[in-house]
């Protein structure tokens, strides 16, 4: 194994680890395809913004191509065929069931008022009786959503949660309840023993150190190559706790210390990582895709500075409200500001921008990808504004 790895090879290693480069499914994707993708990504981050499509639906699309959204919904529903559950990982995420026992330490810490938002921890200390009352409601009536509780209405957003919602979320963090399913985007909660397979609940509960070591292993496989900061960020693990665990994985030979030119930090290569000579990909990425959700890593791998601007005032945005990177080959070559206008049946391309040294075929490839996304989202038409460095070329190509 080379001790020094070029940035281009590091990029290809990362893409292969995340499931890019393999041909998209030629048959209609099914449960096996979901399992294949999640075995590589290990999680799908959940986000409430639906400007295009909710973020957790996009990673499957980016790796498989068009698929029915119900496939992911079904994978997270109670029943014998359930594949995924919800909990806090990088952020709120859908995770494979096997990960459940690896996060019990986080649930136990949350129950002690640790590993959760400070305001929620304070609520847990101050309103323990009320939380116990909500838990009894779930025990008796579940499954329940916070909106099912009469007299407890919030004002929207987590900062406007009702007291009932606060209690439900405290119980969720603590692992006392879990997501049974979602009603629209709203969580519907129930007891874990009523909605998760018994075989999963009966798996051994590991110590925090042993569980975190396993989470680092999962993170290392999902990254292919990464710094220590990236390894721990995937599941939001603490630097003080993970430093000796990473050293253990190096000593065991699972992580191989390497140098990546230009990174400036120690990198670690997973011993089973693929080292492909070529990656052929063409896809749009969600802002919260695990390939790009750690922004410093995205910049190191792709030379692509990426920030989400949904909370930036419109007049101060550089690229747009909801901007998706465009991956072509093994590089991010463009970004596009999109909106799925469902009432009008239109995919609106507000602006598109090429990255420096984007290849000549970028506009044509992006136009083709945008039309495929339009069809996946079941929209009737696409309207392109000739804004940004790629906008005029997209308009011209779409008019042919």
C-alpha angles and dihedrals in degrees: 000000000000114000091212121053126192119239089243093055091045088054092051091047090053093048093049091049089054093051101259124136097043114111114266116254113285091196128053106286115249140176091295090060091051089052092048094052097043090048085065103035095036091203146030112217114226122220131172099223111106101179088130106358131321109285097241091063094056104069091063090049092048091054103031105026122229115002134159111272088221088071091070093039090054092049089061098044124104115263144083092295096051111135105172141043134188128248143126112290118134083346127323102331148169108242136182112265092244088068093062097089090045089064099045090098088059090050091050091050090048090054087057090051095261131113094033141086111296093233091052092048090052090049088052091055096044100040104036092134092053091047089052089051092053090048090054089051090056091046091052104033107016144174091069139163123210089248089061090070109094116227095019110100123158128205098237132273124049090281088058096047118145118238089255091054090049090053093048091049093048089053090046092053090048092052092239089121133015139194111285091184139311129266101210097315096328118109116240109203134209140157114289092234090059098049108025123070115265090231090062095047090050095055113116116272109233128211115263091256094049092045092049090049089056091047089052089052090053091046092049092053091047092051100039087199127020149144121255089257091057093045092057096037093064090073097018095249123172120256093225093055098041102045094080091041092055088049088053091052090050091050090049090052096242092114120043117202110230138164121239113199111247098012096100092204135083111273129202125211119205109237092233096045117131116238101205121189092211139021121196111193135149117182149115117248130215115239087244098046108133089238091066110015092100098068099197090052090049090054093047094049101039107016084239118138106207130182128165110234103191091114094043116100109258094244091055098049116115099198109005148277101293112015124182123200116232116223116203120174104328097327138078100236104170147006128219133198106223140179129183103217097197098178089056094039089233137131103214117207102198096179142341129203131194121221119232111282093014107165120254092252093059097101094048093046092047092049090052091048092049091052091050090052090049090056092045090053089048094238120154101220146007124230118195124198111209092234127130127027092294099037099090092047091051091051091051094048093046090052094059 
